[in-house]
Amino acid sequence: MAEDKNIEETIAQVRQQIEVLLNDNSVPRNVKSALDEARKSLDLKQESYSVRASGATYKIDEISNDINLPPYARTVIWNILSMLESIKDQ
């Protein structure tokens, strides 16, 4: 149960960072679209944590090297990917 609580906290942190990027005007629309899809993947309560994290990782990984991405946003995305990887490893 404590592990589930840790995973839920990590997912909440990921959602929070996604929200920051979604509300940033300097982030390109295609990146926001992928982030929104990743957020929806995390919200699929009927799926296991691993499946939810994998779906979100797939969407975010697609845009992590977008040339139009501001440098700080790329860092946030790498941080999100790192947190998602920690969920998949549990």
PDB file of N, CA, C and O in Angstrom, chain B, residues numbered from 101:
ATOM      1  N   MET B 101       0.804  -1.199   0.000  1.00  0.00           N
ATOM      2  CA  MET B 101       0.000   0.000   0.000  1.00  0.00           C
ATOM      3  C   MET B 101       0.850   1.267   0.000  1.00  0.00           C
ATOM      4  O   MET B 101       0.519   2.247  -0.667  1.00  0.00           O
ATOM      5  N   ALA B 102       1.947   1.239   0.753  1.00  0.00           N
ATOM      6  CA  ALA B 102       2.822   2.421   0.796  1.00  0.00           C
ATOM      7  C   ALA B 102       3.422   2.672  -0.581  1.00  0.00           C
ATOM      8  O   ALA B 102       3.630   3.818  -0.981  1.00  0.00           O
ATOM      9  N   GLU B 103       3.699   1.583  -1.304  1.00  0.00           N
ATOM     10  CA  GLU B 103       4.253   1.721  -2.656  1.00  0.00           C
ATOM     11  C   GLU B 103       3.243   2.404  -3.577  1.00  0.00           C
ATOM     12  O   GLU B 103       3.611   3.266  -4.374  1.00  0.00           O
ATOM     13  N   ASP B 104       1.959   2.016  -3.466  1.00  0.00           N
ATOM     14  CA  ASP B 104       0.920   2.658  -4.270  1.00  0.00           C
ATOM     15  C   ASP B 104       0.824   4.147  -3.956  1.00  0.00           C
ATOM     16  O   ASP B 104       0.614   4.965  -4.852  1.00  0.00           O
ATOM     17  N   LYS B 105       0.977   4.491  -2.687  1.00  0.00           N
ATOM     18  CA  LYS B 105       0.915   5.896  -2.283  1.00  0.00           C
ATOM     19  C   LYS B 105       2.081   6.667  -2.921  1.00  0.00           C
ATOM     20  O   LYS B 105       1.897   7.787  -3.397  1.00  0.00           O
ATOM     21  N   ASN B 106       3.269   6.071  -2.928  1.00  0.00           N
ATOM     22  CA  ASN B 106       4.436   6.710  -3.552  1.00  0.00           C
ATOM     23  C   ASN B 106       4.217   6.901  -5.047  1.00  0.00           C
ATOM     24  O   ASN B 106       4.560   7.944  -5.602  1.00  0.00           O
ATOM     25  N   ILE B 107       3.653   5.906  -5.687  1.00  0.00           N
ATOM     26  CA  ILE B 107       3.393   5.995  -7.124  1.00  0.00           C
ATOM     27  C   ILE B 107       2.365   7.089  -7.400  1.00  0.00           C
ATOM     28  O   ILE B 107       2.522   7.870  -8.338  1.00  0.00           O
ATOM     29  N   GLU B 108       1.323   7.145  -6.591  1.00  0.00           N
ATOM     30  CA  GLU B 108       0.300   8.191  -6.761  1.00  0.00           C
ATOM     31  C   GLU B 108       0.911   9.582  -6.592  1.00  0.00           C
ATOM     32  O   GLU B 108       0.548  10.511  -7.314  1.00  0.00           O
ATOM     33  N   GLU B 109       1.834   9.727  -5.643  1.00  0.00           N
ATOM     34  CA  GLU B 109       2.505  11.011  -5.434  1.00  0.00           C
ATOM     35  C   GLU B 109       3.358  11.373  -6.650  1.00  0.00           C
ATOM     36  O   GLU B 109       3.387  12.529  -7.071  1.00  0.00           O
ATOM     37  N   THR B 110       4.044  10.390  -7.207  1.00  0.00           N
ATOM     38  CA  THR B 110       4.866  10.626  -8.400  1.00  0.00           C
ATOM     39  C   THR B 110       3.982  11.037  -9.574  1.00  0.00           C
ATOM     40  O   THR B 110       4.313  11.968 -10.307  1.00  0.00           O
ATOM     41  N   ILE B 111       2.860  10.346  -9.752  1.00  0.00           N
ATOM     42  CA  ILE B 111       1.925  10.691 -10.828  1.00  0.00           C
ATOM     43  C   ILE B 111       1.402  12.110 -10.634  1.00  0.00           C
ATOM     44  O   ILE B 111       1.267  12.858 -11.603  1.00  0.00           O
ATOM     45  N   ALA B 112       1.109  12.482  -9.401  1.00  0.00           N
ATOM     46  CA  ALA B 112       0.635  13.841  -9.120  1.00  0.00           C
ATOM     47  C   ALA B 112       1.702  14.873  -9.484  1.00  0.00           C
ATOM     48  O   ALA B 112       1.384  15.936 -10.017  1.00  0.00           O
ATOM     49  N   GLN B 113       2.956  14.562  -9.199  1.00  0.00           N
ATOM     50  CA  GLN B 113       4.059  15.469  -9.560  1.00  0.00           C
ATOM     51  C   GLN B 113       4.193  15.588 -11.070  1.00  0.00           C
ATOM     52  O   GLN B 113       4.416  16.678 -11.597  1.00  0.00           O
ATOM     53  N   VAL B 114       4.057  14.470 -11.761  1.00  0.00           N
ATOM     54  CA  VAL B 114       4.127  14.480 -13.227  1.00  0.00           C
ATOM     55  C   VAL B 114       2.993  15.331 -13.789  1.00  0.00           C
ATOM     56  O   VAL B 114       3.215  16.163 -14.669  1.00  0.00           O
ATOM     57  N   ARG B 115       1.789  15.125 -13.285  1.00  0.00           N
ATOM     58  CA  ARG B 115       0.637  15.914 -13.745  1.00  0.00           C
ATOM     59  C   ARG B 115       0.876  17.405 -13.524  1.00  0.00           C
ATOM     60  O   ARG B 115       0.554  18.226 -14.384  1.00  0.00           O
ATOM     61  N   GLN B 116       1.436  17.747 -12.380  1.00  0.00           N
ATOM     62  CA  GLN B 116       1.697  19.148 -12.060  1.00  0.00           C
ATOM     63  C   GLN B 116       2.689  19.756 -13.057  1.00  0.00           C
ATOM     64  O   GLN B 116       2.497  20.880 -13.520  1.00  0.00           O
ATOM     65  N   GLN B 117       3.734  19.020 -13.379  1.00  0.00           N
ATOM     66  CA  GLN B 117       4.723  19.525 -14.332  1.00  0.00           C
ATOM     67  C   GLN B 117       4.144  19.615 -15.736  1.00  0.00           C
ATOM     68  O   GLN B 117       4.473  20.535 -16.484  1.00  0.00           O
ATOM     69  N   ILE B 118       3.291  18.675 -16.098  1.00  0.00           N
ATOM     70  CA  ILE B 118       2.614  18.737 -17.395  1.00  0.00           C
ATOM     71  C   ILE B 118       1.743  19.986 -17.454  1.00  0.00           C
ATOM     72  O   ILE B 118       1.725  20.684 -18.468  1.00  0.00           O
ATOM     73  N   GLU B 119       1.024  20.269 -16.375  1.00  0.00           N
ATOM     74  CA  GLU B 119       0.162  21.459 -16.326  1.00  0.00           C
ATOM     75  C   GLU B 119       0.972  22.743 -16.524  1.00  0.00           C
ATOM     76  O   GLU B 119       0.537  23.659 -17.222  1.00  0.00           O
ATOM     77  N   VAL B 120       2.142  22.799 -15.909  1.00  0.00           N
ATOM     78  CA  VAL B 120       2.996  23.981 -16.056  1.00  0.00           C
ATOM     79  C   VAL B 120       3.332  24.201 -17.532  1.00  0.00           C
ATOM     80  O   VAL B 120       3.260  25.324 -18.031  1.00  0.00           O
ATOM     81  N   LEU B 121       3.694  23.130 -18.217  1.00  0.00           N
ATOM     82  CA  LEU B 121       4.050  23.249 -19.638  1.00  0.00           C
ATOM     83  C   LEU B 121       2.826  23.558 -20.500  1.00  0.00           C
ATOM     84  O   LEU B 121       2.919  24.311 -21.470  1.00  0.00           O
ATOM     85  N   LEU B 122       1.685  22.980 -20.145  1.00  0.00           N
ATOM     86  CA  LEU B 122       0.464  23.244 -20.921  1.00  0.00           C
ATOM     87  C   LEU B 122       0.037  24.708 -20.811  1.00  0.00           C
ATOM     88  O   LEU B 122      -0.581  25.245 -21.730  1.00  0.00           O
ATOM     89  N   ASN B 123       0.360  25.344 -19.703  1.00  0.00           N
ATOM     90  CA  ASN B 123      -0.027  26.738 -19.486  1.00  0.00           C
ATOM     91  C   ASN B 123       1.038  27.732 -19.936  1.00  0.00           C
ATOM     92  O   ASN B 123       0.877  28.938 -19.751  1.00  0.00           O
ATOM     93  N   ASP B 124       2.114  27.239 -20.519  1.00  0.00           N
ATOM     94  CA  ASP B 124       3.206  28.098 -20.961  1.00  0.00           C
ATOM     95  C   ASP B 124       3.024  28.458 -22.439  1.00  0.00           C
ATOM     96  O   ASP B 124       2.929  27.573 -23.289  1.00  0.00           O
ATOM     97  N   ASN B 125       2.977  29.740 -22.736  1.00  0.00           N
ATOM     98  CA  ASN B 125       2.755  30.196 -24.112  1.00  0.00           C
ATOM     99  C   ASN B 125       3.931  29.931 -25.043  1.00  0.00           C
ATOM    100  O   ASN B 125       3.759  29.953 -26.262  1.00  0.00           O
ATOM    101  N   SER B 126       5.121  29.680 -24.501  1.00  0.00           N
ATOM    102  CA  SER B 126       6.275  29.458 -25.361  1.00  0.00           C
ATOM    103  C   SER B 126       6.406  27.997 -25.819  1.00  0.00           C
ATOM    104  O   SER B 126       7.251  27.682 -26.656  1.00  0.00           O
ATOM    105  N   VAL B 127       5.572  27.113 -25.271  1.00  0.00           N
ATOM    106  CA  VAL B 127       5.609  25.695 -25.650  1.00  0.00           C
ATOM    107  C   VAL B 127       4.753  25.511 -26.902  1.00  0.00           C
ATOM    108  O   VAL B 127       3.591  25.916 -26.928  1.00  0.00           O
ATOM    109  N   PRO B 128       5.331  24.896 -27.945  1.00  0.00           N
ATOM    110  CA  PRO B 128       4.586  24.707 -29.206  1.00  0.00           C
ATOM    111  C   PRO B 128       3.321  23.868 -29.030  1.00  0.00           C
ATOM    112  O   PRO B 128       3.218  23.039 -28.126  1.00  0.00           O
ATOM    113  N   ARG B 129       2.366  24.113 -29.925  1.00  0.00           N
ATOM    114  CA  ARG B 129       1.070  23.424 -29.871  1.00  0.00           C
ATOM    115  C   ARG B 129       1.194  21.908 -29.973  1.00  0.00           C
ATOM    116  O   ARG B 129       0.506  21.181 -29.257  1.00  0.00           O
ATOM    117  N   ASN B 130       2.070  21.424 -30.863  1.00  0.00           N
ATOM    118  CA  ASN B 130       2.204  19.972 -31.014  1.00  0.00           C
ATOM    119  C   ASN B 130       2.729  19.324 -29.730  1.00  0.00           C
ATOM    120  O   ASN B 130       2.363  18.197 -29.396  1.00  0.00           O
ATOM    121  N   VAL B 131       3.587  20.049 -29.022  1.00  0.00           N
ATOM    122  CA  VAL B 131       4.115  19.546 -27.753  1.00  0.00           C
ATOM    123  C   VAL B 131       2.991  19.523 -26.717  1.00  0.00           C
ATOM    124  O   VAL B 131       2.856  18.560 -25.963  1.00  0.00           O
ATOM    125  N   LYS B 132       2.195  20.576 -26.683  1.00  0.00           N
ATOM    126  CA  LYS B 132       1.069  20.623 -25.747  1.00  0.00           C
ATOM    127  C   LYS B 132       0.082  19.492 -26.028  1.00  0.00           C
ATOM    128  O   LYS B 132      -0.464  18.894 -25.100  1.00  0.00           O
ATOM    129  N   SER B 133      -0.144  19.203 -27.293  1.00  0.00           N
ATOM    130  CA  SER B 133      -1.054  18.120 -27.659  1.00  0.00           C
ATOM    131  C   SER B 133      -0.538  16.779 -27.129  1.00  0.00           C
ATOM    132  O   SER B 133      -1.304  15.996 -26.567  1.00  0.00           O
ATOM    133  N   ALA B 134       0.754  16.518 -27.307  1.00  0.00           N
ATOM    134  CA  ALA B 134       1.351  15.274 -26.821  1.00  0.00           C
ATOM    135  C   ALA B 134       1.308  15.211 -25.295  1.00  0.00           C
ATOM    136  O   ALA B 134       1.056  14.150 -24.722  1.00  0.00           O
ATOM    137  N   LEU B 135       1.553  16.345 -24.639  1.00  0.00           N
ATOM    138  CA  LEU B 135       1.491  16.383 -23.177  1.00  0.00           C
ATOM    139  C   LEU B 135       0.068  16.120 -22.677  1.00  0.00           C
ATOM    140  O   LEU B 135      -0.125  15.444 -21.667  1.00  0.00           O
ATOM    141  N   ASP B 136      -0.911  16.649 -23.379  1.00  0.00           N
ATOM    142  CA  ASP B 136      -2.300  16.424 -23.006  1.00  0.00           C
ATOM    143  C   ASP B 136      -2.656  14.946 -23.151  1.00  0.00           C
ATOM    144  O   ASP B 136      -3.344  14.386 -22.298  1.00  0.00           O
ATOM    145  N   GLU B 137      -2.190  14.315 -24.227  1.00  0.00           N
ATOM    146  CA  GLU B 137      -2.439  12.877 -24.415  1.00  0.00           C
ATOM    147  C   GLU B 137      -1.758  12.067 -23.318  1.00  0.00           C
ATOM    148  O   GLU B 137      -2.312  11.083 -22.829  1.00  0.00           O
ATOM    149  N   ALA B 138      -0.550  12.487 -22.933  1.00  0.00           N
ATOM    150  CA  ALA B 138       0.169  11.794 -21.859  1.00  0.00           C
ATOM    151  C   ALA B 138      -0.595  11.915 -20.546  1.00  0.00           C
ATOM    152  O   ALA B 138      -0.695  10.952 -19.786  1.00  0.00           O
ATOM    153  N   ARG B 139      -1.129  13.098 -20.285  1.00  0.00           N
ATOM    154  CA  ARG B 139      -1.915  13.317 -19.068  1.00  0.00           C
ATOM    155  C   ARG B 139      -3.140  12.401 -19.070  1.00  0.00           C
ATOM    156  O   ARG B 139      -3.494  11.836 -18.036  1.00  0.00           O
ATOM    157  N   LYS B 140      -3.780  12.257 -20.216  1.00  0.00           N
ATOM    158  CA  LYS B 140      -4.948  11.366 -20.315  1.00  0.00           C
ATOM    159  C   LYS B 140      -4.547   9.913 -20.069  1.00  0.00           C
ATOM    160  O   LYS B 140      -5.300   9.156 -19.456  1.00  0.00           O
ATOM    161  N   SER B 141      -3.362   9.522 -20.547  1.00  0.00           N
ATOM    162  CA  SER B 141      -2.883   8.157 -20.292  1.00  0.00           C
ATOM    163  C   SER B 141      -2.718   7.910 -18.794  1.00  0.00           C
ATOM    164  O   SER B 141      -3.030   6.830 -18.295  1.00  0.00           O
ATOM    165  N   LEU B 142      -2.226   8.918 -18.089  1.00  0.00           N
ATOM    166  CA  LEU B 142      -2.039   8.781 -16.645  1.00  0.00           C
ATOM    167  C   LEU B 142      -3.365   8.691 -15.903  1.00  0.00           C
ATOM    168  O   LEU B 142      -3.413   8.169 -14.790  1.00  0.00           O
ATOM    169  N   ASP B 143      -4.432   9.189 -16.499  1.00  0.00           N
ATOM    170  CA  ASP B 143      -5.740   9.207 -15.846  1.00  0.00           C
ATOM    171  C   ASP B 143      -6.552   7.931 -16.059  1.00  0.00           C
ATOM    172  O   ASP B 143      -7.672   7.826 -15.558  1.00  0.00           O
ATOM    173  N   LEU B 144      -6.011   6.966 -16.789  1.00  0.00           N
ATOM    174  CA  LEU B 144      -6.740   5.721 -17.064  1.00  0.00           C
ATOM    175  C   LEU B 144      -6.708   4.820 -15.826  1.00  0.00           C
ATOM    176  O   LEU B 144      -5.839   3.957 -15.697  1.00  0.00           O
ATOM    177  N   LYS B 145      -7.655   5.031 -14.930  1.00  0.00           N
ATOM    178  CA  LYS B 145      -7.662   4.340 -13.633  1.00  0.00           C
ATOM    179  C   LYS B 145      -7.802   2.819 -13.754  1.00  0.00           C
ATOM    180  O   LYS B 145      -7.380   2.092 -12.855  1.00  0.00           O
ATOM    181  N   GLN B 146      -8.384   2.331 -14.843  1.00  0.00           N
ATOM    182  CA  GLN B 146      -8.573   0.890 -14.976  1.00  0.00           C
ATOM    183  C   GLN B 146      -7.277   0.166 -15.357  1.00  0.00           C
ATOM    184  O   GLN B 146      -7.205  -1.061 -15.283  1.00  0.00           O
ATOM    185  N   GLU B 147      -6.264   0.920 -15.760  1.00  0.00           N
ATOM    186  CA  GLU B 147      -4.984   0.315 -16.151  1.00  0.00           C
ATOM    187  C   GLU B 147      -4.015   0.288 -14.963  1.00  0.00           C
ATOM    188  O   GLU B 147      -4.159   1.050 -14.007  1.00  0.00           O
ATOM    189  N   SER B 148      -3.030  -0.607 -15.047  1.00  0.00           N
ATOM    190  CA  SER B 148      -2.011  -0.654 -13.997  1.00  0.00           C
ATOM    191  C   SER B 148      -1.121   0.586 -14.094  1.00  0.00           C
ATOM    192  O   SER B 148      -1.094   1.271 -15.116  1.00  0.00           O
ATOM    193  N   TYR B 149      -0.401   0.856 -13.017  1.00  0.00           N
ATOM    194  CA  TYR B 149       0.503   2.013 -13.015  1.00  0.00           C
ATOM    195  C   TYR B 149       1.532   1.906 -14.133  1.00  0.00           C
ATOM    196  O   TYR B 149       1.852   2.895 -14.793  1.00  0.00           O
ATOM    197  N   SER B 150       2.038   0.712 -14.335  1.00  0.00           N
ATOM    198  CA  SER B 150       3.066   0.503 -15.354  1.00  0.00           C
ATOM    199  C   SER B 150       2.546   0.821 -16.754  1.00  0.00           C
ATOM    200  O   SER B 150       3.236   1.465 -17.544  1.00  0.00           O
ATOM    201  N   VAL B 151       1.330   0.370 -17.057  1.00  0.00           N
ATOM    202  CA  VAL B 151       0.728   0.621 -18.368  1.00  0.00           C
ATOM    203  C   VAL B 151       0.470   2.114 -18.552  1.00  0.00           C
ATOM    204  O   VAL B 151       0.724   2.670 -19.620  1.00  0.00           O
ATOM    205  N   ARG B 152      -0.034   2.754 -17.505  1.00  0.00           N
ATOM    206  CA  ARG B 152      -0.303   4.189 -17.577  1.00  0.00           C
ATOM    207  C   ARG B 152       0.994   4.970 -17.804  1.00  0.00           C
ATOM    208  O   ARG B 152       1.041   5.878 -18.635  1.00  0.00           O
ATOM    209  N   ALA B 153       2.043   4.614 -17.063  1.00  0.00           N
ATOM    210  CA  ALA B 153       3.327   5.301 -17.203  1.00  0.00           C
ATOM    211  C   ALA B 153       3.936   5.049 -18.583  1.00  0.00           C
ATOM    212  O   ALA B 153       4.524   5.950 -19.180  1.00  0.00           O
ATOM    213  N   SER B 154       3.793   3.828 -19.082  1.00  0.00           N
ATOM    214  CA  SER B 154       4.340   3.501 -20.412  1.00  0.00           C
ATOM    215  C   SER B 154       3.646   4.305 -21.503  1.00  0.00           C
ATOM    216  O   SER B 154       4.301   4.815 -22.412  1.00  0.00           O
ATOM    217  N   GLY B 155       2.335   4.419 -21.418  1.00  0.00           N
ATOM    218  CA  GLY B 155       1.586   5.194 -22.404  1.00  0.00           C
ATOM    219  C   GLY B 155       1.994   6.653 -22.392  1.00  0.00           C
ATOM    220  O   GLY B 155       2.178   7.263 -23.446  1.00  0.00           O
ATOM    221  N   ALA B 156       2.135   7.212 -21.202  1.00  0.00           N
ATOM    222  CA  ALA B 156       2.548   8.609 -21.078  1.00  0.00           C
ATOM    223  C   ALA B 156       3.977   8.794 -21.577  1.00  0.00           C
ATOM    224  O   ALA B 156       4.280   9.779 -22.251  1.00  0.00           O
ATOM    225  N   THR B 157       4.842   7.864 -21.252  1.00  0.00           N
ATOM    226  CA  THR B 157       6.242   7.942 -21.692  1.00  0.00           C
ATOM    227  C   THR B 157       6.327   7.944 -23.207  1.00  0.00           C
ATOM    228  O   THR B 157       7.083   8.717 -23.795  1.00  0.00           O
ATOM    229  N   TYR B 158       5.551   7.079 -23.832  1.00  0.00           N
ATOM    230  CA  TYR B 158       5.555   6.988 -25.293  1.00  0.00           C
ATOM    231  C   TYR B 158       5.185   8.334 -25.917  1.00  0.00           C
ATOM    232  O   TYR B 158       5.847   8.796 -26.847  1.00  0.00           O
ATOM    233  N   LYS B 159       4.133   8.955 -25.405  1.00  0.00           N
ATOM    234  CA  LYS B 159       3.673  10.239 -25.960  1.00  0.00           C
ATOM    235  C   LYS B 159       4.713  11.343 -25.741  1.00  0.00           C
ATOM    236  O   LYS B 159       4.989  12.128 -26.648  1.00  0.00           O
ATOM    237  N   ILE B 160       5.277  11.398 -24.558  1.00  0.00           N
ATOM    238  CA  ILE B 160       6.221  12.471 -24.229  1.00  0.00           C
ATOM    239  C   ILE B 160       7.557  12.257 -24.923  1.00  0.00           C
ATOM    240  O   ILE B 160       8.204  13.217 -25.341  1.00  0.00           O
ATOM    241  N   ASP B 161       7.969  11.007 -25.046  1.00  0.00           N
ATOM    242  CA  ASP B 161       9.254  10.719 -25.694  1.00  0.00           C
ATOM    243  C   ASP B 161       9.259  11.201 -27.145  1.00  0.00           C
ATOM    244  O   ASP B 161      10.291  11.618 -27.669  1.00  0.00           O
ATOM    245  N   GLU B 162       8.090  11.136 -27.783  1.00  0.00           N
ATOM    246  CA  GLU B 162       7.973  11.583 -29.181  1.00  0.00           C
ATOM    247  C   GLU B 162       8.368  13.053 -29.348  1.00  0.00           C
ATOM    248  O   GLU B 162       8.915  13.434 -30.383  1.00  0.00           O
ATOM    249  N   ILE B 163       8.095  13.865 -28.346  1.00  0.00           N
ATOM    250  CA  ILE B 163       8.309  15.305 -28.478  1.00  0.00           C
ATOM    251  C   ILE B 163       9.524  15.810 -27.698  1.00  0.00           C
ATOM    252  O   ILE B 163       9.807  17.008 -27.703  1.00  0.00           O
ATOM    253  N   SER B 164      10.236  14.914 -27.036  1.00  0.00           N
ATOM    254  CA  SER B 164      11.340  15.353 -26.173  1.00  0.00           C
ATOM    255  C   SER B 164      12.485  15.987 -26.956  1.00  0.00           C
ATOM    256  O   SER B 164      13.281  16.733 -26.385  1.00  0.00           O
ATOM    257  N   ASN B 165      12.579  15.708 -28.232  1.00  0.00           N
ATOM    258  CA  ASN B 165      13.652  16.280 -29.047  1.00  0.00           C
ATOM    259  C   ASN B 165      13.148  17.267 -30.092  1.00  0.00           C
ATOM    260  O   ASN B 165      13.840  17.549 -31.070  1.00  0.00           O
ATOM    261  N   ASP B 166      11.951  17.788 -29.888  1.00  0.00           N
ATOM    262  CA  ASP B 166      11.379  18.780 -30.796  1.00  0.00           C
ATOM    263  C   ASP B 166      12.293  20.005 -30.849  1.00  0.00           C
ATOM    264  O   ASP B 166      12.653  20.561 -29.811  1.00  0.00           O
ATOM    265  N   ILE B 167      12.663  20.419 -32.054  1.00  0.00           N
ATOM    266  CA  ILE B 167      13.609  21.532 -32.181  1.00  0.00           C
ATOM    267  C   ILE B 167      13.028  22.869 -31.742  1.00  0.00           C
ATOM    268  O   ILE B 167      13.776  23.802 -31.451  1.00  0.00           O
ATOM    269  N   ASN B 168      11.712  22.972 -31.692  1.00  0.00           N
ATOM    270  CA  ASN B 168      11.065  24.224 -31.286  1.00  0.00           C
ATOM    271  C   ASN B 168      10.833  24.324 -29.785  1.00  0.00           C
ATOM    272  O   ASN B 168      10.272  25.308 -29.303  1.00  0.00           O
ATOM    273  N   LEU B 169      11.263  23.313 -29.053  1.00  0.00           N
ATOM    274  CA  LEU B 169      11.039  23.270 -27.616  1.00  0.00           C
ATOM    275  C   LEU B 169      12.026  24.184 -26.897  1.00  0.00           C
ATOM    276  O   LEU B 169      13.234  24.063 -27.102  1.00  0.00           O
ATOM    277  N   PRO B 170      11.535  25.096 -26.060  1.00  0.00           N
ATOM    278  CA  PRO B 170      12.458  25.948 -25.289  1.00  0.00           C
ATOM    279  C   PRO B 170      13.346  25.073 -24.395  1.00  0.00           C
ATOM    280  O   PRO B 170      12.893  24.043 -23.897  1.00  0.00           O
ATOM    281  N   PRO B 171      14.595  25.470 -24.191  1.00  0.00           N
ATOM    282  CA  PRO B 171      15.532  24.628 -23.413  1.00  0.00           C
ATOM    283  C   PRO B 171      15.022  24.251 -22.021  1.00  0.00           C
ATOM    284  O   PRO B 171      15.173  23.101 -21.610  1.00  0.00           O
ATOM    285  N   TYR B 172      14.423  25.190 -21.287  1.00  0.00           N
ATOM    286  CA  TYR B 172      13.946  24.850 -19.943  1.00  0.00           C
ATOM    287  C   TYR B 172      12.815  23.826 -20.027  1.00  0.00           C
ATOM    288  O   TYR B 172      12.702  22.959 -19.160  1.00  0.00           O
ATOM    289  N   ALA B 173      11.970  23.919 -21.070  1.00  0.00           N
ATOM    290  CA  ALA B 173      10.866  22.971 -21.225  1.00  0.00           C
ATOM    291  C   ALA B 173      11.412  21.572 -21.514  1.00  0.00           C
ATOM    292  O   ALA B 173      10.854  20.578 -21.049  1.00  0.00           O
ATOM    293  N   ARG B 174      12.482  21.498 -22.268  1.00  0.00           N
ATOM    294  CA  ARG B 174      13.120  20.203 -22.548  1.00  0.00           C
ATOM    295  C   ARG B 174      13.591  19.575 -21.241  1.00  0.00           C
ATOM    296  O   ARG B 174      13.444  18.370 -21.034  1.00  0.00           O
ATOM    297  N   THR B 175      14.160  20.405 -20.354  1.00  0.00           N
ATOM    298  CA  THR B 175      14.618  19.908 -19.059  1.00  0.00           C
ATOM    299  C   THR B 175      13.446  19.377 -18.234  1.00  0.00           C
ATOM    300  O   THR B 175      13.556  18.332 -17.593  1.00  0.00           O
ATOM    301  N   VAL B 176      12.336  20.093 -18.252  1.00  0.00           N
ATOM    302  CA  VAL B 176      11.136  19.643 -17.526  1.00  0.00           C
ATOM    303  C   VAL B 176      10.648  18.318 -18.110  1.00  0.00           C
ATOM    304  O   VAL B 176      10.261  17.413 -17.370  1.00  0.00           O
ATOM    305  N   ILE B 177      10.668  18.207 -19.429  1.00  0.00           N
ATOM    306  CA  ILE B 177      10.219  16.977 -20.081  1.00  0.00           C
ATOM    307  C   ILE B 177      11.131  15.810 -19.710  1.00  0.00           C
ATOM    308  O   ILE B 177      10.649  14.707 -19.450  1.00  0.00           O
ATOM    309  N   TRP B 178      12.434  16.040 -19.684  1.00  0.00           N
ATOM    310  CA  TRP B 178      13.355  14.971 -19.272  1.00  0.00           C
ATOM    311  C   TRP B 178      13.096  14.559 -17.824  1.00  0.00           C
ATOM    312  O   TRP B 178      13.188  13.381 -17.478  1.00  0.00           O
ATOM    313  N   ASN B 179      12.776  15.532 -16.991  1.00  0.00           N
ATOM    314  CA  ASN B 179      12.452  15.236 -15.598  1.00  0.00           C
ATOM    315  C   ASN B 179      11.172  14.393 -15.518  1.00  0.00           C
ATOM    316  O   ASN B 179      11.101  13.431 -14.752  1.00  0.00           O
ATOM    317  N   ILE B 180      10.174  14.762 -16.309  1.00  0.00           N
ATOM    318  CA  ILE B 180       8.923  13.986 -16.357  1.00  0.00           C
ATOM    319  C   ILE B 180       9.212  12.548 -16.800  1.00  0.00           C
ATOM    320  O   ILE B 180       8.716  11.593 -16.202  1.00  0.00           O
ATOM    321  N   LEU B 181      10.015  12.409 -17.849  1.00  0.00           N
ATOM    322  CA  LEU B 181      10.347  11.067 -18.349  1.00  0.00           C
ATOM    323  C   LEU B 181      11.057  10.244 -17.277  1.00  0.00           C
ATOM    324  O   LEU B 181      10.803   9.048 -17.138  1.00  0.00           O
ATOM    325  N   SER B 182      11.937  10.881 -16.527  1.00  0.00           N
ATOM    326  CA  SER B 182      12.637  10.205 -15.454  1.00  0.00           C
ATOM    327  C   SER B 182      11.679   9.712 -14.380  1.00  0.00           C
ATOM    328  O   SER B 182      11.808   8.584 -13.904  1.00  0.00           O
ATOM    329  N   MET B 183      10.726  10.544 -13.996  1.00  0.00           N
ATOM    330  CA  MET B 183       9.730  10.139 -13.000  1.00  0.00           C
ATOM    331  C   MET B 183       8.858   9.000 -13.529  1.00  0.00           C
ATOM    332  O   MET B 183       8.532   8.070 -12.790  1.00  0.00           O
ATOM    333  N   LEU B 184       8.485   9.073 -14.793  1.00  0.00           N
ATOM    334  CA  LEU B 184       7.670   7.995 -15.380  1.00  0.00           C
ATOM    335  C   LEU B 184       8.452   6.685 -15.415  1.00  0.00           C
ATOM    336  O   LEU B 184       7.889   5.618 -15.175  1.00  0.00           O
ATOM    337  N   GLU B 185       9.730   6.762 -15.710  1.00  0.00           N
ATOM    338  CA  GLU B 185      10.569   5.544 -15.711  1.00  0.00           C
ATOM    339  C   GLU B 185      10.607   4.926 -14.316  1.00  0.00           C
ATOM    340  O   GLU B 185      10.602   3.703 -14.176  1.00  0.00           O
ATOM    341  N   SER B 186      10.644   5.770 -13.284  1.00  0.00           N
ATOM    342  CA  SER B 186      10.673   5.239 -11.915  1.00  0.00           C
ATOM    343  C   SER B 186       9.378   4.489 -11.600  1.00  0.00           C
ATOM    344  O   SER B 186       9.394   3.528 -10.831  1.00  0.00           O
ATOM    345  N   ILE B 187       8.266   4.914 -12.180  1.00  0.00           N
ATOM    346  CA  ILE B 187       6.986   4.212 -11.972  1.00  0.00           C
ATOM    347  C   ILE B 187       7.023   2.861 -12.671  1.00  0.00           C
ATOM    348  O   ILE B 187       6.597   1.850 -12.112  1.00  0.00           O
ATOM    349  N   LYS B 188       7.535   2.853 -13.897  1.00  0.00           N
ATOM    350  CA  LYS B 188       7.564   1.593 -14.658  1.00  0.00           C
ATOM    351  C   LYS B 188       8.473   0.563 -13.989  1.00  0.00           C
ATOM    352  O   LYS B 188       8.257  -0.641 -14.130  1.00  0.00           O
ATOM    353  N   ASP B 189       9.490   1.031 -13.260  1.00  0.00           N
ATOM    354  CA  ASP B 189      10.445   0.118 -12.623  1.00  0.00           C
ATOM    355  C   ASP B 189       9.920  -0.483 -11.316  1.00  0.00           C
ATOM    356  O   ASP B 189      10.523  -1.411 -10.776  1.00  0.00           O
ATOM    357  N   GLN B 190       8.810   0.036 -10.811  1.00  0.00           N
ATOM    358  CA  GLN B 190       8.295  -0.469  -9.520  1.00  0.00           C
ATOM    359  C   GLN B 190       7.356  -1.629  -9.705  1.00  0.00           C
ATOM    360  O   GLN B 190       6.839  -2.167  -8.726  1.00  0.00           O
TER     361      GLN B 190
END
